[in-house]
Amino acid sequence: MSTSAVSPTSPPPLAVWLLAIRPKTLLAAVAPVLVGCAVAWAERGFHVATAVAAFAVATLLQIGANLANDVADFRRGADTGDRLGPVRVTQGGLLAPGQVAVATAIVLAVAAIPGLYLVWRGGAVLAGLGLLAIVAAVAYTAGPKPFGYLGLGELVVFLFFGPVAVIGTVYVMTGTVAPIAVVASIAMGCLVTAILVVNNLRDIDTDRVAGKRTLAVRIGKTATRWEYAILLAVAYVAPLMMWLTGLAEVWPLLAWATAALAVILTRQVWKTEGRALNPVLAGTARLCLWFAVALSAGIVL
C-alpha cells in the first residue's frame, strides 16, 4: 500500500492526527515546566502569562518532535511492519510523509509565537535556548547525523527536559538561576530520560537491524536496564538533597510518595522485553507527571 493511501477502514482524520502527535508523550513536556513554575513561585517570581507561554512552547515543541520523528524514522527505514510500539501514521499509510513534514513545520512555527513572548521576557538567553530546542526537536531523528541514531538521545533528552526546561522556566520568570532549580532539573531530566530508555530497550532488536545505533543498541539490554534503575534512583535522591542542603524544608520529600510506582516499574523493566514494555513506557510517563506534581507541591509549601 502506498503511504499516501487511506483505506476505507482508516480512522477519521482527527483520530489519525491525534495518533500522530502522541498525546501521552506530552506528559513529559509539561512536567518539567510545572516544576519550574513551582520553583518560581517559591522564589516569589511566578508570572501567569509566562507560565502559559512556557507550557504552550513545551507542548508544541514535543508535538513537533513527535511528527518529525514519525516521518524521519519512516524515511530511514527504522519504522517497519515489525514495529513493537504504537502505530506510526507515516509507516502505517495513514498520512503521507509530505503531510507529516508540513505539519511539523507548521507546529514549530506556531511554537515560535509564545516563544517570542518568552524571548521578550528572558532576552538573548531564551532566544538561544529556543533556537536550540527547535533544532533538537528536528535533529533528534532527522538530518544527516540525527542524535537518536548516534546514541546521544539520552543526553539530549536529559539536557532539554531537565536543565533547559526547569531552569529556563525559572529564569524567564525570575531572571535568576536558583540552586533548587538546578537540583530539581536533574530529577526531571532523569525521569524523562527514563521514558526514552524504556522505548529504546523495547526497540533494541529492531533498531539494531535498521542501523539505528541508540545507546541501548550500543550497551545491550542488561546495561540499559541498569541505566533505567539508576536514572530513577537519582531522581529520588534529588528531593532528599534539597532538604539536607537547606534548599527547602522537608516537603519536597512528598515526591517519595510515588516511589512504590517506581519500584514496580523497575521490576517490570527487568522482567519484560519487546512489546510487553509498552505498559512500562506509559507507566514511566505517568510516574514522571505524578513525581512532578508531588515535588512541585513540596517546593511551594
C-alpha positions as CSV (number, residue, x, y, z in Angstrom):
1,M,0.0,0.0,0.0
2,S,1.2,3.5,-0.8
3,T,1.9,5.6,2.3
4,S,-0.5,8.2,0.9
5,A,-3.3,5.8,0.5
6,V,-6.1,5.6,3.1
7,S,-8.2,2.5,3.2
8,P,-12.0,2.6,3.8
9,T,-11.5,1.3,7.3
10,S,-8.9,4.0,8.2
11,P,-9.8,6.0,11.4
12,P,-11.2,9.5,11.0
13,P,-8.7,12.4,10.3
14,L,-8.9,13.8,13.8
15,A,-8.1,10.4,15.3
16,V,-5.2,10.0,12.8
17,W,-3.7,13.3,13.8
18,L,-4.1,12.5,17.5
19,L,-2.2,9.3,16.8
20,A,0.5,11.3,15.1
21,I,1.0,13.8,17.9
22,R,1.1,11.0,20.6
23,P,-0.8,12.8,23.4
24,K,0.6,10.5,26.1
25,T,4.1,11.8,25.4
26,L,3.1,15.3,26.2
27,L,3.2,14.5,29.9
28,A,7.0,14.5,29.6
29,A,6.8,18.0,28.1
30,V,4.6,19.7,30.8
31,A,6.1,18.0,33.9
32,P,9.4,19.9,33.9
33,V,7.7,23.2,33.2
34,L,5.4,22.5,36.2
35,V,8.4,22.1,38.5
36,G,10.0,25.2,37.1
37,C,6.8,27.1,37.8
38,A,6.8,25.8,41.4
39,V,10.4,27.0,41.9
40,A,9.5,30.4,40.5
41,W,6.5,30.6,42.9
42,A,8.8,29.7,45.9
43,E,11.2,32.4,44.7
44,R,8.3,34.9,44.5
45,G,8.7,35.4,40.8
46,F,5.8,33.3,39.4
47,H,4.1,35.0,36.4
48,V,0.8,33.6,35.0
49,A,1.2,34.7,31.3
50,T,4.8,33.4,31.2
51,A,3.7,30.1,32.7
52,V,1.0,29.7,30.0
53,A,3.6,30.6,27.3
54,A,6.1,28.1,28.7
55,F,3.6,25.3,28.8
56,A,2.5,26.1,25.2
57,V,6.0,26.1,23.9
58,A,7.0,22.9,25.6
59,T,3.8,21.1,24.4
60,L,4.2,22.4,20.8
61,L,7.9,21.5,20.6
62,Q,7.1,18.0,21.8
63,I,4.4,17.6,19.2
64,G,6.8,18.9,16.5
65,A,9.4,16.5,17.6
66,N,6.9,13.6,17.5
67,L,5.8,14.5,14.0
68,A,9.4,14.9,12.8
69,N,10.3,11.6,14.4
70,D,7.4,9.8,12.7
71,V,8.3,10.9,9.2
72,A,12.1,10.7,9.7
73,D,12.1,7.2,11.1
74,F,9.9,6.0,8.2
75,R,12.2,7.5,5.6
76,R,15.3,6.0,7.2
77,G,13.6,2.6,7.4
78,A,13.6,2.4,11.2
79,D,9.8,2.0,11.3
80,T,8.6,-1.2,9.6
81,G,5.9,-3.7,9.9
82,D,7.9,-5.3,12.7
83,R,7.5,-2.2,14.9
84,L,6.7,-3.1,18.5
85,G,5.3,0.3,19.6
86,P,2.1,2.0,18.7
87,V,1.3,2.6,15.1
88,R,3.2,5.4,13.4
89,V,1.0,7.3,10.9
90,T,3.6,7.5,8.1
91,Q,4.7,3.9,8.3
92,G,1.0,2.8,8.6
93,G,0.0,4.6,5.5
94,L,-2.5,6.8,7.4
95,L,-0.7,10.0,6.3
96,A,1.7,10.8,3.5
97,P,5.3,11.7,4.5
98,G,4.8,15.2,2.9
99,Q,1.7,15.8,5.1
100,V,3.6,15.0,8.3
101,A,6.6,17.1,7.2
102,V,4.4,20.1,6.5
103,A,2.6,19.6,9.8
104,T,5.9,19.5,11.6
105,A,6.9,22.9,10.1
106,I,3.5,24.4,11.0
107,V,3.6,23.2,14.6
108,L,7.2,24.5,15.1
109,A,6.2,27.9,13.5
110,V,3.2,28.2,15.9
111,A,5.5,27.4,18.8
112,A,7.5,30.5,17.9
113,I,4.6,32.7,18.8
114,P,4.5,32.1,22.5
115,G,8.3,31.6,22.2
116,L,8.7,35.2,21.1
117,Y,6.9,36.3,24.3
118,L,9.4,34.3,26.4
119,V,12.3,35.8,24.5
120,W,10.8,39.3,25.2
121,R,10.7,38.3,28.9
122,G,14.0,36.5,29.1
123,G,16.2,38.1,26.5
124,A,19.1,36.6,24.5
125,V,19.4,33.6,26.8
126,L,15.9,32.5,26.0
127,A,16.4,33.2,22.3
128,G,19.4,30.9,22.2
129,L,17.6,28.2,24.2
130,G,14.6,28.4,21.9
131,L,16.6,28.0,18.7
132,L,18.5,25.1,20.2
133,A,15.2,23.5,21.2
134,I,13.8,23.8,17.7
135,V,16.9,22.3,16.2
136,A,17.0,19.5,18.7
137,A,13.3,18.7,18.0
138,V,14.0,18.0,14.4
139,A,17.6,16.8,14.5
140,Y,16.8,14.1,17.0
141,T,15.8,11.8,14.1
142,A,16.2,14.0,11.0
143,G,19.2,15.4,9.2
144,P,22.5,13.9,8.2
145,K,23.5,12.8,11.7
146,P,20.5,12.6,13.9
147,F,21.1,12.4,17.7
148,G,18.9,9.4,18.2
149,Y,20.9,7.3,15.7
150,L,24.2,8.2,17.3
151,G,23.5,7.0,20.8
152,L,23.1,10.6,22.0
153,G,19.4,10.5,22.6
154,E,19.6,10.2,26.4
155,L,22.0,13.1,26.7
156,V,19.9,15.4,24.5
157,V,16.6,14.5,26.3
158,F,18.2,14.9,29.7
159,L,19.5,18.4,28.9
160,F,16.3,19.7,27.2
161,F,13.8,18.2,29.5
162,G,15.9,18.8,32.6
163,P,18.1,21.9,32.9
164,V,16.7,23.7,29.9
165,A,13.0,23.2,30.7
166,V,13.2,23.6,34.5
167,I,15.9,26.2,34.8
168,G,14.7,28.0,31.7
169,T,11.2,28.3,33.1
170,V,12.6,29.7,36.4
171,Y,15.0,32.1,34.7
172,V,12.3,33.6,32.4
173,M,10.2,34.4,35.4
174,T,12.7,35.5,38.0
175,G,15.8,36.5,36.0
176,T,18.0,34.3,38.2
177,V,19.0,30.6,38.5
178,A,18.1,29.4,41.9
179,P,20.1,26.5,43.2
180,I,17.0,24.5,44.0
181,A,16.1,24.8,40.3
182,V,19.3,23.0,39.4
183,V,18.6,20.1,41.7
184,A,15.0,19.9,40.5
185,S,16.2,19.9,36.9
186,I,18.4,16.9,37.5
187,A,15.4,14.9,38.9
188,M,13.1,15.8,36.0
189,G,15.9,15.2,33.4
190,C,16.4,11.7,34.8
191,L,12.7,10.8,34.8
192,V,12.0,12.0,31.3
193,T,15.2,10.3,30.1
194,A,14.0,7.0,31.7
195,I,11.0,7.2,29.3
196,L,13.3,7.1,26.4
197,V,15.4,4.3,27.9
198,V,12.3,2.1,28.0
199,N,11.4,3.0,24.5
200,N,15.0,2.1,23.3
201,L,15.0,-1.1,25.3
202,R,11.8,-2.2,23.7
203,D,13.1,-1.5,20.2
204,I,16.6,-2.7,20.7
205,D,16.4,-5.6,18.3
206,T,14.5,-3.8,15.5
207,D,16.7,-0.7,15.9
208,R,19.8,-2.9,15.5
209,V,18.5,-4.3,12.3
210,A,17.6,-0.9,11.0
211,G,21.1,0.5,11.8
212,K,19.7,2.8,14.5
213,R,22.6,2.9,16.9
214,T,20.8,4.0,20.1
215,L,22.6,3.8,23.4
216,A,20.6,0.7,24.2
217,V,21.9,-1.0,21.0
218,R,25.4,0.0,21.9
219,I,25.5,-1.1,25.5
220,G,23.0,-4.0,25.4
221,K,19.8,-5.0,27.4
222,T,21.3,-5.6,30.8
223,A,23.2,-2.3,30.9
224,T,20.1,-0.5,29.6
225,R,18.0,-1.9,32.5
226,W,20.6,-0.7,34.9
227,E,20.5,2.7,33.3
228,Y,16.8,2.9,33.9
229,A,17.2,1.9,37.5
230,I,20.0,4.4,38.1
231,L,18.0,7.3,36.5
232,L,15.0,6.6,38.8
233,A,17.3,6.3,41.8
234,V,19.0,9.7,41.1
235,A,15.6,11.3,40.6
236,Y,14.5,10.3,44.1
237,V,17.8,11.4,45.7
238,A,17.1,15.0,44.4
239,P,14.3,15.8,46.9
240,L,16.4,14.5,49.7
241,M,19.3,16.7,48.7
242,M,17.0,19.7,48.7
243,W,16.2,19.1,52.3
244,L,19.6,18.0,53.5
245,T,21.4,21.0,51.9
246,G,18.8,23.5,53.3
247,L,17.5,24.5,49.9
248,A,14.0,23.6,51.1
249,E,12.1,22.3,54.0
250,V,11.2,18.6,54.3
251,W,8.2,18.9,52.0
252,P,9.9,18.1,48.6
253,L,10.1,14.6,50.0
254,L,6.4,14.3,49.1
255,A,7.8,13.1,45.8
256,W,8.7,9.9,47.5
257,A,5.0,9.1,47.7
258,T,5.5,7.9,44.1
259,A,8.3,5.6,45.0
260,A,6.2,2.5,45.0
261,L,5.3,3.0,41.4
262,A,8.9,3.5,40.6
263,V,9.8,0.2,42.2
264,I,7.0,-1.6,40.3
265,L,8.2,-0.2,37.0
266,T,11.8,-1.1,37.7
267,R,10.9,-4.7,38.4
268,Q,8.9,-4.8,35.2
269,V,11.8,-3.5,33.2
270,W,13.9,-6.3,34.4
271,K,11.3,-9.0,33.8
272,T,9.9,-8.0,30.4
273,E,11.1,-7.0,26.9
274,G,9.7,-6.2,23.5
275,R,6.1,-5.3,23.1
276,A,5.4,-6.2,26.8
277,L,7.4,-3.0,27.7
278,N,4.7,-0.7,26.2
279,P,2.8,-0.5,29.6
280,V,6.1,0.2,31.3
281,L,6.6,3.1,28.9
282,A,3.2,4.5,29.6
283,G,3.7,3.9,33.4
284,T,7.1,5.8,33.4
285,A,5.4,8.8,31.7
286,R,2.7,8.8,34.4
287,L,5.4,8.4,37.1
288,C,7.2,11.5,35.6
289,L,4.0,13.6,35.9
290,W,3.0,12.4,39.4
291,F,6.5,12.9,40.7
292,A,6.5,16.4,39.2
293,V,3.1,17.2,40.9
294,A,4.3,16.0,44.3
295,L,7.7,17.7,44.0
296,S,6.1,20.9,42.9
297,A,3.7,20.8,45.9
298,G,6.6,20.2,48.2
299,I,8.6,23.1,46.8
300,V,5.8,25.7,47.2
301,L,4.8,24.6,50.7
